[in-house]
Amino acid sequence: MQGSLDYSGSRPATMVKSKQTRVNVLLISTYEMGRQPFGLASPAAWLRDGGHQVTCLDLAVSPFPRAVAAQAEMIAFHLPMHTATRMAIAVLPQIQALNPNAKLVAYGLYAPINKKLLTESGVHTVLGAEFEADLAALADGVVPYGRLVKLNFKIPDRTGLPSLSRYAKLQIAGESRPVGYTEASRGCKHLCRHCPVVPVYQGQFRVVQSDVVLGDVRQQVAAGARHITFGDPDFFNGPTHARRIIEQLHREFPQLTYDVTIKVQHLLQNRELLPVLAATGCLFVTSAVESLDDSVLQKLEKHHTRADFLEVVKLCRSAGLTFVPTFIAFTPWTTLTSYRDLLKTLAEEGLDASIAPVQLALRLLIPEGSRMLELSDVLDTVDHFDSQALVYRWRHRDPEVDALSSRLLKLVDKLQKGNATRQEIFATVWQEASGAAPPEVYTLMPRATVPYLDEPWYC
Ligand code: SF4
């Protein structure tokens, strides 16, 4: 490959370089939360349509193929989330030593916000979250758009990826089922202060054409998927689009189940769609509740309240949907009292088995570009940017709160590795936070069996 790819992704798209011939491209995923990487399959379709040779490598489940990496002309890392970015930066020196001539690219949600560090680590081109056309342009020797363009998506090409049996499973009623993953939209029209989607999409979202979504689900069902995770940041950013897709899917695959992520505000605004979700096979709805303290919710600009959360719990229950809240348990405003109140409310609402245990221990992450840095009371707690961890380190004013969060993180990890049940972990966390076991009125409450994916959720 001629040396024509050494530019950042910020120059205009009009400057056309010489058309390249077939380029040997290696697409690498380091971690996609236990899913077969959509972020490799989607650009693979574009690159192969352009005549390029593509190898997809998922380092989460496959060994590092030295020979393939040594021969690639362009090596591109998908960075959809924080952990994946850290892992990619750790693997970069090995790639550079093996293949110093390869053009190194980083793309995905976490690439633009970490552009400086990625560039310092040797990455030549940093692309954004709408990356398919830009990657294809790079391989063609054309300057990429480097901005949020509206794409006519292609059905992801999953050829060569490890089988679905290698990834997270749905656990339901004592059975383990293969899970597929797709996206019906990208970005988000909201501007929640703590959210990593916001610095990149800035209130915009993109619909993925229905035929592309359905085509991707069909091929994963053919490959054995019995459940689909829709990875849209918020499935109800476009509720009409969402409804069309799930109704069509249910007509074609009446046994297929799925899960989605929807914010509390959208669940309330579209409450008439909750029975539609349940009737079309939705098993659970994940929702970034983040806090049960109204003053914290205001700081995070979540546009919901504690009362809204309680209403949504009831609405989902009466629709027959499992509600799976996620939280930022430890923020600069968390107190020992508010943390205990979180546990008590979850127990009262019968959510101790629905919540993934790691959610009880997560601490606010402040990556580069986070809107959290707009708040003076957050800035007061911030120490320095940790270029290994890719976050701003912050310290709670009350050292006891920080000590509890770090004890809980280790405790939850240890209990999960020991195969403790969610309710056992919840009770142990309660004991650690309160110094006493939870009252029997909670532990003896009957709990429905809750379906869940067996990959703990990290960000
Ligand atoms: S609704 Fe969800 S995806 Fe959208 S900005 Fe808020 S937290 Fe992020």
Residues whose N, C-alpha, C, O or C-beta is under 5 A from the ligand:
A	BS01	SF4	C188 H190 L191 C192 C195 V197 P233 D234 K263 A288
